[in-house]
């Protein structure tokens, strides 16, 4: 018998049993005749007791010991997958010696653990800022840039930093309200336009100052441009300056072109300016910088994009299927709105979403039966992923809040 001491617990295994597995650590220990090679396989050797000592976990070695006796490696659910894999790799035993049912469950648990650790790492990256205050040590104007970085990126560092964070959200809301009021007929007079322009100019100045402060306090210009929040900040301020540029170009054109050409330019320029002004709606995304809920929602969509894509695929299949069915049933009815399958797409999409505007309805009994099946399918389809998405969202939101509190 080979005497093995694992973490203070003694085990005895026959040499002939260990020799059946020559590629394992204990198999090599049983087959080697050179004492020097044997000592390389263990942590220590007790001469008086003729014991080979291994400084490993004795609780997991019970499964290793059972493997040599029965030839089957048992895997228990309560064991940590990473620790168990590390231990069996040390003893030179492959997972293939376990039963297929145990191996499948163990691999599933490994995948779950890997996915959990991956999500935890990404959640920590969501909370942690792109730079850290220690990165400015020894750099040009390091103390000044660190002070600006704390003001902009670390709202809990001081009272002025908290005020700037609140002001950033306030100006975003003011900008969105101003853009909304600018479309009201009562605000399109000269006085209303002047107030809206002044409000837009103040918001643009604040957003520009905030963006420049983030740029100055960034330790890496390349990483600064690649950051999603910084791209949102840039999109928030560009429409204001592009609008000024186009208006100046328009004034220059008025001096050098004929009347007809001027009218065409003004018409084209007006369409471009409307599109540029519409880009201001992206300013509301700046709220995600200081909102845990919006970041949790964005993180949920990124993690569940496969489920969302499947949902969109099922909706598209339902729209095509039920629009074809309703057209085949209703196309012979006089005055029907289902004159073609493309015209029935809107009805199918509205019915699947269970909104039901009622602008297009079937007239025949068979058509109403198709509509009932379509609505029932939409209820089932919409109900399936909601619980999954909500559970993940609530879980990610709680973890993001916990990470923020820990920081």
Secondary structure as UniProt FT lines:
FT   STRAND          2..6
FT   TURN            7..8
FT   STRAND          9..13
FT   HELIX           15..18
FT   TURN            19..20
FT   TURN            22..23
FT   HELIX           25..31
FT   HELIX           35..41
FT   STRAND          44..46
FT   TURN            47..50
FT   STRAND          51..54
FT   HELIX           58..70
FT   TURN            77..78
FT   HELIX           81..90
FT   TURN            91..92
FT   HELIX           95..97
FT   HELIX           100..127
FT   HELIX           133..136
FT   TURN            137..138
FT   TURN            140..141
FT   HELIX           142..153
FT   TURN            155..156
FT   HELIX           159..181
FT   TURN            182..183
FT   HELIX           185..187
FT   HELIX           190..216
FT   HELIX           221..226
FT   HELIX           228..256
FT   HELIX           259..278
FT   HELIX           279..289
FT   HELIX           292..303
FT   HELIX           305..330
FT   TURN            331..332
FT   TURN            334..335
FT   HELIX           341..352
FT   TURN            353..354
FT   HELIX           365..406
//
